[in-house]
């Protein structure tokens, strides 16, 4: 049980507060309800660009890091398809420094041509390093638009093309900021030894004066149901042939979401998982194999990816995967397999919510999903799963017409 209290400012900023007496630190986590799905198809990568721009100076504070470091604090951020998340950690006696810094960059960035030029170059280099200069780095640049034809999940968080960032103007950047980075489009979660009354006092002092904004209305195109299998083969200078498969799955708040997550772990989490044990260790068809879910708020993807052992053809590898998936569809999993994964989730959930920073970020995310109190119900959703639930999900999920397959062929053999 994670106790918390709420407070809402007159400008719409939602505040979630958790008091933790075991630390002398306080974390401020600000979740903005904007991600790559909110970008224009002509200007992808903007949400990720703002993750960098928000550290490049705000309206009244030219340098974000120096005053924070002088207060003994640290900070970071991340962007996803759905959200942009910033956190700042400070000793509690210096908490006001964090409120001052975070409120000023919510109010407005400096929007200098110099800062934009610097951060654009940083993002472009990151794009090249991650997606163009790394083995298999462009796999999801290729797989996403195969799986999604109309939904904005069809491009990755970092963007679809370098040119979208290169050509971004200062006016376009300003428009994106004022359409999304607003108190009425954010959740501020505070966790640590800062008392609730003092936290509210600082919120009213620093955040309440920021005016509400006209937040861009979200009207996302819904992805049509996929009705036929999709395939692509590319050739690259990589060590091993690889197979990437994507299946459409449910949204984050769907009742079956935890079942999909559990199924991915049963298939390929750890050396005792089905795919690893059978296809890597026993049959030696794959050098490595993995299964995961994208975890998106909108309907996401169930992913399978494996690097084939030398001499194994794509046909052999895919046939072996298909046999394993068909077995899960036709035969019930053992209760032991299910219990092992659920117990691991419960353990990970417990440990992840011990640290005040994790509690701050997790409370903010659950507040966005529908209510921070639901954080205490998540483990029970996994515990209530049955082997019949997982068989039903597998029968719906692993059908050929729901799949997109990328064959990544090595030029080295």
Secondary structure as UniProt FT lines:
FT   STRAND          5..8
FT   TURN            10..11
FT   STRAND          14..19
FT   TURN            21..22
FT   STRAND          25..32
FT   HELIX           36..38
FT   TURN            41..42
FT   TURN            44..45
FT   HELIX           46..53
FT   TURN            54..55
FT   HELIX           64..70
FT   TURN            71..72
FT   STRAND          74..79
FT   STRAND          84..91
FT   HELIX           92..94
FT   HELIX           95..107
FT   HELIX           113..127
FT   HELIX           128..132
FT   TURN            135..138
FT   HELIX           139..147
FT   HELIX           152..154
FT   TURN            157..158
FT   HELIX           162..166
FT   HELIX           170..180
FT   HELIX           183..185
FT   STRAND          186..192
FT   HELIX           196..206
FT   TURN            207..209
FT   STRAND          230..236
FT   STRAND          242..248
FT   TURN            252..253
FT   TURN            255..256
FT   HELIX           257..268
FT   TURN            271..272
FT   HELIX           274..275
FT   HELIX           276..282
FT   STRAND          286..293
FT   STRAND          301..308
FT   TURN            310..311
FT   HELIX           314..330
FT   HELIX           335..352
FT   TURN            353..354
FT   HELIX           356..369
FT   HELIX           372..377
FT   HELIX           378..383
FT   HELIX           387..397
FT   HELIX           400..402
FT   STRAND          403..410
FT   TURN            411..412
//
